Amino acid sequence: MLNRVILIGRLTKDPELRYTPAGVAVTQFSLAVDRNFKDQNGEREADFINIVTWRQLAETCANYLRKGRLTAVEGRIQTRNYDNNEGKRVYVTEVVADNVRFLESNKSEGGNSNSGGFNREEGSGGSYGKGNNSRGNQDPFSDDGKPIDISDDDLPF
């Protein structure tokens, strides 16, 4: 069975950070995702998808995401229900995110155009610029003008 969702959209409001009684961080926000077609008036409609993040990812989203920011979310669909104050059963469908990517820079960060990402497992940055490798910021595929020494034994053909 497969339950996997990937969405790209804009936040409809700032994320709401709360903590469970056990002290676990949880953040909720809504993502506006455009539909692929236009309505009868020629306007695009959008779906508003509820997103939930937990733990370190929740705190990171609350700190860095803001209303209107273009964001990618990867996770799974979850359906839950509860009884409201009037005794009626309420069903909620939401995406539980385990990976969130910021697809545009934060205007207040001085115009840095690198996107960042956070996921549940790592709890920290995905891609913050080029050349994040063990040799510093050197591009291993850059052309330094020297010939590459490859023997015939190294070639697959």
Secondary structure as the mmCIF struct_conf table of DSSP 4:
data_model
#
loop_
_struct_conf.conf_type_id
_struct_conf.id
_struct_conf.beg_label_comp_id
_struct_conf.beg_label_asym_id
_struct_conf.beg_label_seq_id
_struct_conf.end_label_comp_id
_struct_conf.end_label_asym_id
_struct_conf.end_label_seq_id
STRN STRN1 VAL A 5 LEU A 11
BEND BEND1 THR A 12 LYS A 13
STRN STRN2 GLU A 16 TYR A 19
TURN_TY1_P TURN_TY1_P1 PRO A 21 ALA A 22
STRN STRN3 ALA A 25 LYS A 38
TURN_TY1_P TURN_TY1_P2 GLN A 40 ASN A 41
BEND BEND2 GLY A 42 GLY A 42
HELX_LH_PP_P HELX_LH_PP_P1 GLU A 43 GLU A 43
STRN STRN4 ARG A 44 TRP A 54
HELX_RH_AL_P HELX_RH_AL_P1 ARG A 55 TYR A 64
TURN_TY1_P TURN_TY1_P3 LYS A 67 GLY A 68
STRN STRN5 LEU A 70 ASP A 83
TURN_TY1_P TURN_TY1_P4 ASN A 85 GLU A 86
BEND BEND3 GLY A 87 GLY A 87
STRN STRN6 ARG A 89 PHE A 102
BEND BEND4 GLU A 104 GLU A 104
HELX_RH_3T_P HELX_RH_3T_P1 LYS A 107 GLU A 109
TURN_TY1_P TURN_TY1_P5 GLY A 110 GLY A 110
BEND BEND5 GLY A 111 GLY A 111
STRN STRN7 GLY A 116 ASN A 119
TURN_TY1_P TURN_TY1_P6 ARG A 120 GLU A 122
BEND BEND6 SER A 124 SER A 124
STRN STRN8 GLY A 125 GLY A 125
BEND BEND7 GLY A 126 GLY A 126
BEND BEND8 GLY A 129 LYS A 130
STRN STRN9 ASN A 133 ASN A 133
TURN_TY1_P TURN_TY1_P7 SER A 134 ARG A 135
STRN STRN10 GLY A 136 GLY A 136
TURN_TY1_P TURN_TY1_P8 ASN A 137 ASN A 137
TURN_TY1_P TURN_TY1_P9 PRO A 140 PHE A 141
BEND BEND9 GLY A 145 GLY A 145
HELX_LH_PP_P HELX_LH_PP_P2 LYS A 146 ILE A 148
HELX_RH_3T_P HELX_RH_3T_P2 ASP A 152 ASP A 154
BEND BEND10 LEU A 155 LEU A 155
#
